[in-house]
Amino acid sequence: AARPRIELNGSMEKLLARLERRLGRFAVPNLTWIIVSGMGVVFALAMLKPGFDRALALDLDLVKQGQVWRLFTYLFLPPDADMCGLPRPIVMLFALYFIWLMGTNLEAEWGAFKYNVFWLVGMVGTTVAAVIAGGGATNEYLGMTLFLAFATLFPDYQVLFMFIIPVKVKWLGLLSAAGLVFSFVMGNWMQRAAIVAATLNYVLFFAGHWGDFFKNRRTLVRQRARRAQMTDLEKPATGTRTCAICGAREDEGADIRVCSCEKCGGKPRNLCLEHARKH
């Protein structure tokens, strides 16, 4: 069966359509290729010259001193490659492949302009989070929102968790969302504000979808309860009749009939099928 298409909420969809008509020509196609290639280059240079990646990290204190490139170059910081005891280059290869997989599928689903806007809003949110957090931030939350968007649009896609266990991305997405919720609940107000700011792109793109999802789910629950109630009312009160001759019970599988023949004196009497025929 075809995968149901997930639409953005109406106001967001109209705004993006209006912006695309005016600014769509400025959209950067194949943005994921650029980001993944940049991550690969940065990873290689950091392997050759340890500490190179620190020159690209988002640090607002250094941005104020003139290092404005940090507002953009933090996008190319590679993800953490220390995992499962495998060599870092191998883990990085799988990580970059998965980022490429998510990004290209999202761009194919939304188009280049909407996909660019998703990244742009994520960058703005990350910068705001850096301000709230006190000067520094990474692209971790931006990568997480990319994963949550992919898990929302392609929930049944299977990946190898820990390179061994096949699992659908929707379960990993739920696990990541639970971690965010836990951090939000347990953190202070600054941490909460930083999480909201950093995940602003996902909230804007999918708030309408989840609102409709839970609304429809409540409706389905009510409809199922109503159908179950109607079914119970329509069921005949059977299962408790007993044969007046042999004592066979209907709830034990006996076929009990109601007989009111002359031999029974014209009064209704419960008899099993065998005695109803022979009495």
N, C-alpha and C positions, 0 to 999 in steps of 0.2 A: 504494500500500500504506500501511496505517496505521503511524504512527510508533510504535516499541516504547516502552512505558512504562518509565521508570527509577524504580525504587523505592529508598528510602533503606535503609541497612543495618538489620537487624532490631531491634537494641537501640535505635537512634536513633528508628526508627518507633514502637516501643512507648512510649518516653519521651514523644515529641511527642503521641501519641494520649492518653496519660494526662494530660499537661498541658493539652491542648485541652479535655478533659472538664471540668477544674476551672477553667481560666482563659480558655477560648475566648471567653466573653462580653466580655472586655476587649480583644480584638483590634481593631485599627484598620483598618477596610476602606478600600480605595482609597488605601493608603499612598503608592503611587507618585505619584498625583495631588498629594498634599500636598507631597512632596519636590520634584517637578519645578516646581510652582507657586512654592515657596519659592526655588528656585534662580533662577527667572526674575525674581522680585521683587528678590532680592539683586543679580543682574546689572544690572538697571535702576538700582537705587540706587547701585551702585558706579560706573556710567557717569556718573551725575549728581554723585556726591560721591566722587571717587577716595579709596581707603583705607577706605571703609565696611566692606568685607568683612573687613578685618583685625580688626575688633572682634568678629567671629564665629568666628575661627579657634580651633582647639583648642590652648591653651597652658596647661599644668598649673601653671606658676608663677603665672599670672594667676588661674587657678581657685582656687589656695590663698589668693589675696588677696580672694576673694569673688565673682569673676566666673564663677559656677557655670553660667551659661547656655552657656558655651563647650563644655560637655560634650555639648550637643545641637545647638547652632546651626551647628557646623561641617558638619553634614549638608547644609545648604542652600548651601554654597559651590559656585558653578557650576564646571564643568570648564574647563580651559584652552581658550580660544576662538581662540588664535593659530594659524592653520592655512591653508596653501595660498595665503596672500596675500589671502584673501577678507575682506570686512568682518566684524568680530567679531559683530555681531548675527545675521548670516546663519548663520555657523558655529555660534553658540550655539543658534539655532533647531533646526538639524539634531541637535546634541548632545543637547538636551533631548528632542527627539522620540525619539531612539534609547534614551535612558534610560527614557522612558515606555513604549516598545515592549517593552524587556526586562522591566521591572518588572511591567507588567500581564499579560504572558504567564506570568511566574513565579508571580504571585499566582493566576492562573486555574488553573495546574497544581497548585499546592500548597494553595491556600486561604489565606484572610487570616491565620489564626493562624500557620501554618508560615512564611509569608512574613515576618510580623512578627518571629518568632524569628530568622530568618536575619539581618535587619537588626540586631536587638538583640545577637546574638552578635558580629556584625561591629563594632558600636559598642564592645562590651567589649574585643574584640581590639585595636581601634584605640587605645583608652585605654591598654591594657597596652603596646602598641608605643610609645606616647608616653612612658610611664614608662621603658621600656628605652632609647629613643633619647635621653632626657634632657630631656623637657619639652614637646616639640611634635610634632604629626602633622597630616596632612591627611586628607581622605576619598578620596585616590587609591586606596589599597589596597581600600577598601570598594567603590568603583566597579569596580575590577578583578575582585573576587570576584563581583560582580553579573554582570559580563560573562562570566566563566568558567562560572558557573552556567547562564546562558542558552545559551552555546555547548555545554555538556554536554547540556542537555535538548532543544535545537533545533539540532543540528549542521548541518543542511542548509539552514538559513535563509540567504538571500543578501543581502548588503549591497554598497553601492558603496564600495570602498576608495579613499580619496583622491577620493571623489565621481566616480570615473571607471570603475574596474575592478570588475566584479562578482565577488565571492568569497564562498564559504560561510564562515559564522562559525566553523566548527570549525577552519579553517586559521588564522584570526586568534587563536582561543583557544589553539591550540598554540604560536603565536608568542609570545603573552603569557605562557603557562606557561614557555616556554623562557627568556624574559627573567627571570622570577622565579627559576628554577633557577640561571641564570647569576649573578644577584645573590647568591643564597644560597651558592653555591660560592665565589665570589670575595670575598665580604664577610667581615668579622670576626664573632666570636661574637655581638656585640650586634646587628649587622645581621641575622644569621640568626634570632636570637630575635625580633626585631621583625617579620620577614617571616612567621614561623610564627604569631605572635600576631595579626597583622593579617589573615591568611588563615584564621583558625581556623574561621570559619563555613563556608567551602567545604570544608575538611578534614572537619569533623564531618558535613556533609550528603552528601558524595560519596566518602569513603574506602571505604565498603563497596562502592559501585558499581564503583570502579576496581579494587578487590581482586578482585571477581568477574569483571570484564572480562579482566584479565590471566590469571587462573586458567583461564577458559574458552578464552582464546586459546591457551594452552599445550596444553590438551586437544585443540583443533582441529588444531594443528600435528602433534601425535603421531598423531591419527587419519588425517590426510592422508598422513603418511609411511608408516603401516601399510597404508593402501589402495594406495598406489603400489607398495609392496613386494609385496603380494599380486597386483596386476595384472601385475607383471613376472614373477612365478612362473608365472602362468597363460598367458602368451603363448607360443605354439608357436615353436620354433626354426626360423623360416623366413627366406627372403631370401638364402640362400647357395647354393641349388641351381642347377645349370646343365644345359641340354639336352645329352645325350650325342652328338647328331647335329650340331646347328648351333651349339652354344655359347651360345644365348640364356640370359641370366641372370635369375633371379627378382627380384633387387634392382633390375633395370632395367625391370621391369614385365612380364616374360614370365610366362605362366601355365604353371608347371612341374607335371607330373603324374608319379607314380611308376608305372611299368609293369613287370609281371612275367609277361607273356604267354609263349606258347610260342616266338614269334619272338625274344624277348629271352632265350630259354634258361631261362625260369623264374626268373631272378635279377632282383631289383628294379633298375630302371634309370630315371634321370631323363630325361624327354622333355618338350619344349614341347607345348602342346596340339595344334598342327598336325601335328607328327611322331608324336604319340601316336595320332592318328586314321589316319594314312596309312602308317605303317611296316609 
